[in-house]
């Protein structure tokens, strides 16, 4: 089995089955510390769907997963907005999310085009999967004191370091959720708090990234069948909604080590195939 070489940018390669498969891949991997962008790149190359159109679609489709976060946490988000004028803890959480959003947003604006041109490939993704998996194992083996329990107790200092950690996720294959969750653990959050903070931080981060990409590449994304993008977004939304509940339940009783082993194994397999 070999991964096909990059194909030219051709809307004909963006078929119904292509967007359904990529939607499922996006929904399954967006919130797990395994890199959804990396998996989309690998899946796209395996199906012969690569180039400028594929890169734009792989970013735009993440909007579906973000909508699943809004729907899943709709009551908590509504409660947070209602308490915002009077509750200091709620204001601190919103300010913390804003602080965590800024570093990657600023860096992303500066380097996103270079990253898309040079790093959206299976080799860089495979390498990042392996390195990220090793880092997760190191963090899980060494950190024991995680005293921050609950989003309302997250300090601004902790939020800032999560934002710095998120900058590493600009490299395809690192994983936005993996970087922010590990950043949360390193700053002193427990697993559940770090994971929930990662979910809430995903809202402004990914809305900005996907919104920018959709606006910038709307003509490219809608060439061919204009219904394909909505289909991919819908599939990603439904799949992501199922994954969120299962992931939050899983991390209450387990560590992130299984995801680390999976990353390392997948990355090594891809590197061997590309030899």
C-alpha positions in Angstrom: 0.0 0.0 0.0 1.4 3.4 -0.9 0.0 6.9 -0.5 -0.6 8.5 -4.0 1.4 11.6 -4.9 -0.3 15.0 -4.9 -2.8 15.5 -7.6 -3.4 18.8 -9.3 -6.0 21.1 -7.9 -9.1 19.7 -9.6 -12.7 20.2 -8.4 -13.6 16.9 -10.1 -11.7 15.1 -7.3 -14.1 16.6 -4.7 -16.8 14.0 -4.9 -19.7 13.2 -2.5 -17.9 10.2 -1.0 -14.7 12.3 -0.6 -16.5 15.0 1.5 -18.5 12.3 3.5 -15.3 10.5 4.4 -13.4 13.7 5.2 -16.4 14.9 7.3 -16.3 11.7 9.3 -12.5 11.9 9.8 -12.9 15.6 10.9 -15.7 14.8 13.4 -13.9 11.8 14.8 -10.5 13.5 15.3 -11.1 17.2 16.0 -11.4 17.0 19.7 -9.1 14.1 20.3 -5.4 14.8 20.8 -4.5 13.1 17.5 -4.6 16.1 15.0 -7.7 16.4 12.8 -5.8 18.4 10.3 -3.1 15.8 10.1 -5.7 13.0 9.6 -7.5 15.1 6.9 -4.2 15.6 5.1 -3.4 11.9 5.2 -6.9 10.8 4.2 -7.0 13.4 1.4 -3.7 12.1 0.0 -4.8 8.5 0.3 -7.9 9.4 -1.8 -5.9 11.5 -4.3 -7.5 14.7 -3.1 -4.8 17.3 -2.5 -3.7 20.7 -3.7 -5.1 24.1 -3.0 -8.8 23.0 -3.0 -8.1 20.2 -0.6 -6.2 22.4 1.8 -9.0 25.0 1.8 -11.6 22.3 2.3 -9.7 20.6 5.1 -9.7 23.9 7.1 -13.3 25.0 6.2 -14.9 21.7 7.2 -13.8 22.2 10.8 -16.7 24.7 11.1 -19.0 21.7 11.4 -17.2 20.3 14.4 -17.2 23.8 16.1 -21.0 23.9 15.7 -21.2 20.6 17.5 -19.3 22.2 20.5 -21.9 25.1 20.5 -24.8 22.6 20.5 -23.3 20.3 23.1 -22.3 23.0 25.6 -25.3 25.3 24.7 -26.7 25.4 28.2 -23.3 26.1 29.8 -22.5 28.8 27.3 -25.9 30.4 27.9 -25.4 30.3 31.6 -21.9 31.8 31.2 -23.3 34.7 29.2 -26.1 35.3 31.7 -23.6 35.4 34.7 -21.1 37.5 32.8 -22.3 40.9 34.1 -22.3 40.0 37.8 -20.0 37.0 38.3 -16.3 37.6 38.6 -15.4 33.9 37.9 -17.4 34.0 34.6 -15.6 37.3 33.6 -12.2 35.7 34.4 -13.0 32.6 32.3 -14.0 34.7 29.3 -11.0 36.9 29.7 -8.8 33.8 30.0 -10.2 32.4 26.8 -9.6 35.7 25.0 -6.0 35.7 26.3 -5.4 32.1 25.2 -6.8 32.9 21.8 -4.5 35.8 21.0 -1.0 34.2 20.6 -2.0 31.6 18.0 -4.3 34.1 16.2 -1.5 36.6 15.8 1.1 34.0 14.8 -1.4 32.3 12.5 -2.1 35.5 10.6 1.6 35.9 10.0 2.6 32.4 8.9 -0.6 30.6 7.8 0.1 30.9 4.1 3.7 29.6 4.4 2.4 26.7 6.6 -0.2 25.7 3.9 2.4 25.8 1.2 5.2 23.9 2.9 3.9 21.8 5.8 0.6 20.4 4.5 2.0 17.0 3.5 2.1 13.4 4.9 5.7 13.4 5.9 5.5 16.5 8.1 2.2 15.2 9.6 3.7 11.8 10.4 6.7 13.3 12.1 4.5 15.6 14.1 2.3 12.7 15.2 5.3 10.8 16.5 6.9 13.7 18.3 3.6 14.8 19.8 2.8 11.3 21.0 6.2 11.1 22.8 5.6 14.5 24.4 2.1 13.4 25.7 3.7 10.3 27.2 6.4 12.3 28.9 3.8 14.7 30.4 1.6 11.9 31.6 4.5 10.1 33.2 6.0 13.2 34.9 3.1 15.4 36.0 1.3 14.6 39.2 0.1 17.8 40.8 -2.9 19.1 38.9 -4.8 21.2 41.5 -7.1 23.3 39.3 -10.5 21.6 39.2 -13.3 23.4 37.3 -13.3 26.1 34.6 -14.3 28.7 37.1 -11.0 28.2 38.9 -8.7 28.6 35.9 -6.3 31.5 36.4 -5.3 34.0 33.8 -1.7 32.9 34.0 -2.8 29.3 33.2 -5.0 30.5 30.3 -2.0 32.4 28.8 0.2 29.4 28.9 -2.5 27.3 27.2 -2.5 30.0 24.5 1.2 29.7 24.1 0.9 25.9 23.8 -1.8 26.4 21.1 0.8 28.1 18.9 2.5 24.7 18.4 -0.7 23.4 16.8 -0.2 25.6 13.8 2.2 22.8 12.6 0.0 20.2 10.9 0.0 17.0 12.9 0.6 18.5 16.3 -3.2 18.7 17.2 -4.9 21.8 18.5 -6.7 19.9 21.2 -3.6 18.0 22.1 -1.5 21.1 22.4 -4.1 23.0 24.5 -4.9 20.0 26.7 -1.2 19.3 27.4 -0.7 23.1 28.0 -3.5 23.0 30.5 -2.0 20.0 32.3 1.4 21.7 32.4 -0.2 24.8 33.9 -1.8 22.8 36.7 -5.3 21.9 35.5 -6.7 18.4 35.9 -7.7 16.4 32.9 -11.3 17.3 32.8 -10.7 21.0 33.3 -7.9 21.1 30.7 -10.2 19.3 28.2 -13.2 21.5 28.8 -11.0 24.6 28.5 -9.7 23.3 25.2 -13.3 22.9 24.0 -14.2 26.5 25.0 -11.0 27.9 23.5 -11.8 26.0 20.2 -14.8 28.3 19.6 -13.0 31.6 18.9 -9.9 29.9 17.5 -11.5 27.7 15.0 -14.4 30.1 14.1 -11.7 32.7 13.2 -9.6 30.2 11.2 -12.4 28.5 9.3 -14.4 31.8 8.8 -11.3 33.4 7.3 -10.6 30.4 5.1 -14.2 30.2 3.9 -14.4 33.9 3.0 -11.0 33.9 1.3 -11.5 30.7 -0.7 -15.3 30.7 -1.2 -15.1 30.7 -5.0 -12.7 27.8 -4.9 -14.7 25.8 -2.4 -17.9 26.2 -4.3 -16.6 25.3 -7.7 -18.3 22.2 -9.0 -21.2 21.0 -6.9 -22.1 23.8 -4.3 -23.8 21.3 -2.0 -20.6 19.3 -1.3 -19.3 21.7 1.3 -22.6 21.8 3.3 -22.7 18.0 3.2 -19.1 17.8 4.6 -20.0 20.3 7.3 -23.1 18.4 8.3 -21.3 15.1 8.5 -18.5 16.7 10.6 -21.1 18.3 12.9 -23.0 15.0 13.5 -19.9 12.9 14.0 -18.3 15.6 16.3 -21.4 15.7 18.5 -21.1 11.9 19.1 -17.4 12.1 19.9 -17.6 15.0 22.4 -19.7 13.1 25.0 -17.6 9.9 24.6 -14.3 11.7 25.0 -15.4 13.7 28.1 -16.6 10.4 29.7 -13.3 8.6 28.7 -10.9 11.1 30.2 -12.7 11.0 33.6 -11.3 7.5 34.1 -8.3 7.2 31.8 -5.1 9.0 30.8 -4.2 10.3 27.4 -1.6 7.6 26.9 -3.7 5.5 24.5 -3.9 8.5 22.1 -0.1 8.9 22.4 0.5 5.3 21.5 -1.9 5.7 18.5 -0.2 8.8 17.3 3.3 7.1 17.4 2.1 4.0 15.7 0.3 5.8 12.9 3.2 8.2 12.4 5.7 5.4 12.1 3.5 3.4 9.7 3.1 6.5 7.4 6.8 7.1 7.5 7.5 3.5 6.6 5.0 3.6 3.7 6.6 6.7 2.4 10.0 5.2 2.2 
